[in-house]
Amino acid sequence: MQAHFSAGGVKHQRPPTPSMVKRQIRRIGELGLKVNISEMDVRVSKLPQDEALRSRAQTCIYRDILTAALSEPSFDGVWLWGFTDRHTWVKNFYYDDRPLIFSEVYERKDSYEGVKCALESISPDEAKSLVNRKYIDCDVDENGIEWGHEW
């Protein structure tokens, strides 16, 4: 599954919810196939010029999509489409953006912590305590708030 996401996308260009990803991986897994997420990056420049909002959206997408994927037995791996914003393909193909988990000066971004949190979710002890698990099986939380409502 290619995963070039745009946090600022609307309608069919909006990133899928974690539960959508989980259901798709399960469906493919039921065919006896292994599933990988390839080329994952999360573009944010189409969101408002609010760096805190952009960071939250990017981190949430990385964390929740990967947590959902990792919760499925047929999920077999993830490849990010680069690691630093300095050398992202997005700047040459689309527009100026910062879609990866390391900054242009090779510093960890909040999205790095999102990926780390997702990877920690495969530990049974850690998975029980993760707040982001609420959106893994359902697109809304117990209060009816939709995943991604912040952006």
C-alpha positions as a Markdown table, in Angstrom:
| # | Residue | x | y | z |
|---|---|---|---|---|
| 1 | Met | 0.0 | 0.0 | 0.0 |
| 2 | Gln | 1.6 | 3.3 | -1.1 |
| 3 | Ala | 1.2 | 6.0 | 1.6 |
| 4 | His | 1.8 | 9.4 | 0.2 |
| 5 | Phe | -0.6 | 11.3 | 2.5 |
| 6 | Ser | -1.6 | 15.0 | 2.4 |
| 7 | Ala | -2.9 | 16.2 | 5.8 |
| 8 | Gly | -4.6 | 19.1 | 4.0 |
| 9 | Gly | -6.4 | 16.9 | 1.5 |
| 10 | Val | -10.2 | 17.0 | 1.3 |
| 11 | Lys | -12.8 | 14.4 | 0.3 |
| 12 | His | -11.1 | 11.5 | -1.5 |
| 13 | Gln | -7.6 | 13.1 | -1.1 |
| 14 | Arg | -7.9 | 13.1 | 2.7 |
| 15 | Pro | -5.7 | 10.5 | 4.4 |
| 16 | Pro | -7.6 | 7.3 | 5.2 |
| 17 | Thr | -8.6 | 6.8 | 8.9 |
| 18 | Pro | -6.6 | 4.3 | 10.9 |
| 19 | Ser | -9.6 | 2.0 | 11.0 |
| 20 | Met | -9.9 | 2.1 | 7.2 |
| 21 | Val | -6.2 | 1.1 | 6.9 |
| 22 | Lys | -6.7 | -1.7 | 9.5 |
| 23 | Arg | -9.8 | -3.0 | 7.6 |
| 24 | Gln | -7.9 | -3.0 | 4.3 |
| 25 | Ile | -4.9 | -4.8 | 5.7 |
| 26 | Arg | -7.2 | -7.4 | 7.3 |
| 27 | Arg | -9.0 | -7.9 | 4.0 |
| 28 | Ile | -5.8 | -8.4 | 2.1 |
| 29 | Gly | -4.4 | -10.6 | 4.8 |
| 30 | Glu | -7.5 | -12.8 | 4.7 |
| 31 | Leu | -6.4 | -13.7 | 1.1 |
| 32 | Gly | -3.2 | -15.1 | 2.6 |
| 33 | Leu | -1.1 | -12.1 | 1.6 |
| 34 | Lys | 1.3 | -10.0 | 3.6 |
| 35 | Val | 0.9 | -6.3 | 3.5 |
| 36 | Asn | 3.5 | -3.5 | 3.6 |
| 37 | Ile | 3.1 | 0.2 | 3.7 |
| 38 | Ser | 5.5 | 1.7 | 1.2 |
| 39 | Glu | 6.7 | 5.2 | 0.4 |
| 40 | Met | 5.1 | 6.7 | 3.5 |
| 41 | Asp | 5.3 | 10.4 | 3.9 |
| 42 | Val | 2.8 | 13.0 | 5.2 |
| 43 | Arg | 2.6 | 16.4 | 3.5 |
| 44 | Val | 1.4 | 19.3 | 5.6 |
| 45 | Ser | 1.9 | 22.5 | 3.6 |
| 46 | Lys | -1.8 | 22.6 | 2.5 |
| 47 | Leu | -2.8 | 23.1 | 6.1 |
| 48 | Pro | -3.0 | 26.6 | 7.6 |
| 49 | Gln | 0.3 | 28.4 | 8.4 |
| 50 | Asp | 0.2 | 27.1 | 11.9 |
| 51 | Glu | 3.3 | 25.0 | 12.7 |
| 52 | Ala | 1.8 | 23.5 | 15.8 |
| 53 | Leu | -1.2 | 22.3 | 13.9 |
| 54 | Arg | 0.9 | 21.0 | 11.1 |
| 55 | Ser | 3.1 | 19.1 | 13.5 |
| 56 | Arg | 0.1 | 17.6 | 15.4 |
| 57 | Ala | -1.5 | 16.5 | 12.1 |
| 58 | Gln | 1.6 | 14.9 | 10.8 |
| 59 | Thr | 2.5 | 13.2 | 14.0 |
| 60 | Cys | -1.1 | 11.9 | 14.4 |
| 61 | Ile | -1.2 | 10.5 | 10.9 |
| 62 | Tyr | 2.2 | 8.7 | 11.2 |
| 63 | Arg | 1.4 | 7.4 | 14.7 |
| 64 | Asp | -2.2 | 6.3 | 14.2 |
| 65 | Ile | -1.9 | 4.8 | 10.7 |
| 66 | Leu | 1.1 | 2.8 | 11.7 |
| 67 | Thr | -0.4 | 1.7 | 15.0 |
| 68 | Ala | -3.5 | 0.4 | 13.1 |
| 69 | Ala | -1.3 | -1.4 | 10.6 |
| 70 | Leu | 0.9 | -3.0 | 13.3 |
| 71 | Ser | -2.2 | -4.3 | 15.0 |
| 72 | Glu | -2.9 | -6.6 | 12.1 |
| 73 | Pro | -1.1 | -10.0 | 11.9 |
| 74 | Ser | -0.7 | -9.8 | 8.1 |
| 75 | Phe | 1.1 | -6.4 | 8.3 |
| 76 | Asp | 4.8 | -7.0 | 7.3 |
| 77 | Gly | 6.6 | -3.7 | 7.3 |
| 78 | Val | 6.8 | 0.0 | 6.5 |
| 79 | Trp | 9.1 | 2.0 | 4.4 |
| 80 | Leu | 9.3 | 5.8 | 4.7 |
| 81 | Trp | 9.9 | 7.7 | 1.5 |
| 82 | Gly | 13.1 | 9.2 | 2.8 |
| 83 | Phe | 14.1 | 10.3 | 6.2 |
| 84 | Thr | 15.0 | 14.0 | 6.1 |
| 85 | Asp | 13.0 | 17.0 | 4.7 |
| 86 | Arg | 16.3 | 18.2 | 3.2 |
| 87 | His | 16.1 | 15.6 | 0.4 |
| 88 | Thr | 12.4 | 14.9 | 0.1 |
| 89 | Trp | 11.1 | 14.1 | -3.4 |
| 90 | Val | 8.0 | 16.2 | -2.7 |
| 91 | Lys | 9.9 | 19.5 | -3.3 |
| 92 | Asn | 10.8 | 18.5 | -6.8 |
| 93 | Phe | 7.5 | 16.9 | -7.7 |
| 94 | Tyr | 4.8 | 18.9 | -5.9 |
| 95 | Tyr | 5.8 | 21.9 | -3.9 |
| 96 | Asp | 7.8 | 23.0 | -0.8 |
| 97 | Asp | 6.8 | 20.8 | 2.1 |
| 98 | Arg | 8.3 | 18.9 | 5.1 |
| 99 | Pro | 6.7 | 15.4 | 4.9 |
| 100 | Leu | 9.3 | 13.3 | 6.7 |
| 101 | Ile | 10.3 | 12.5 | 10.3 |
| 102 | Phe | 13.6 | 14.4 | 10.4 |
| 103 | Ser | 14.0 | 18.1 | 9.7 |
| 104 | Glu | 16.2 | 19.7 | 7.0 |
| 105 | Val | 19.0 | 19.9 | 9.6 |
| 106 | Tyr | 18.5 | 16.2 | 10.6 |
| 107 | Glu | 16.8 | 16.9 | 13.9 |
| 108 | Arg | 14.0 | 14.5 | 15.0 |
| 109 | Lys | 10.6 | 16.0 | 14.5 |
| 110 | Asp | 7.4 | 15.3 | 16.5 |
| 111 | Ser | 6.5 | 12.9 | 13.8 |
| 112 | Tyr | 9.5 | 10.8 | 14.7 |
| 113 | Glu | 8.0 | 10.4 | 18.1 |
| 114 | Gly | 4.7 | 9.4 | 16.5 |
| 115 | Val | 6.5 | 6.6 | 14.6 |
| 116 | Lys | 8.3 | 5.5 | 17.7 |
| 117 | Cys | 5.0 | 5.4 | 19.6 |
| 118 | Ala | 3.4 | 3.3 | 16.9 |
| 119 | Leu | 6.4 | 0.8 | 17.0 |
| 120 | Glu | 6.0 | 0.6 | 20.8 |
| 121 | Ser | 2.4 | -0.3 | 20.4 |
| 122 | Ile | 3.4 | -3.9 | 19.3 |
| 123 | Ser | 4.5 | -4.5 | 22.9 |
| 124 | Pro | 1.5 | -5.9 | 24.8 |
| 125 | Asp | 2.2 | -3.8 | 27.9 |
| 126 | Glu | 2.6 | -0.6 | 25.9 |
| 127 | Ala | -0.4 | -1.2 | 23.7 |
| 128 | Lys | -2.8 | -1.3 | 26.6 |
| 129 | Ser | -1.9 | 2.2 | 27.7 |
| 130 | Leu | -1.7 | 4.0 | 24.4 |
| 131 | Val | -4.2 | 6.8 | 24.1 |
| 132 | Asn | -4.2 | 6.7 | 20.3 |
| 133 | Arg | -5.7 | 3.2 | 20.3 |
| 134 | Lys | -9.1 | 4.7 | 20.5 |
| 135 | Tyr | -9.2 | 5.4 | 16.8 |
| 136 | Ile | -7.8 | 2.1 | 15.6 |
| 137 | Asp | -11.1 | 0.2 | 15.3 |
| 138 | Cys | -13.5 | 3.1 | 14.9 |
| 139 | Asp | -13.4 | 6.5 | 13.1 |
| 140 | Val | -15.0 | 8.2 | 16.1 |
| 141 | Asp | -14.1 | 8.2 | 19.8 |
| 142 | Glu | -16.5 | 7.5 | 22.7 |
| 143 | Asn | -17.7 | 11.2 | 22.5 |
| 144 | Gly | -18.4 | 11.0 | 18.8 |
| 145 | Ile | -15.3 | 13.1 | 17.9 |
| 146 | Glu | -13.9 | 12.0 | 14.5 |
| 147 | Trp | -10.3 | 11.1 | 13.9 |
| 148 | Gly | -8.4 | 14.0 | 12.4 |
| 149 | His | -10.9 | 16.6 | 13.6 |
| 150 | Glu | -8.1 | 19.0 | 14.5 |
| 151 | Trp | -7.1 | 19.5 | 11.0 |
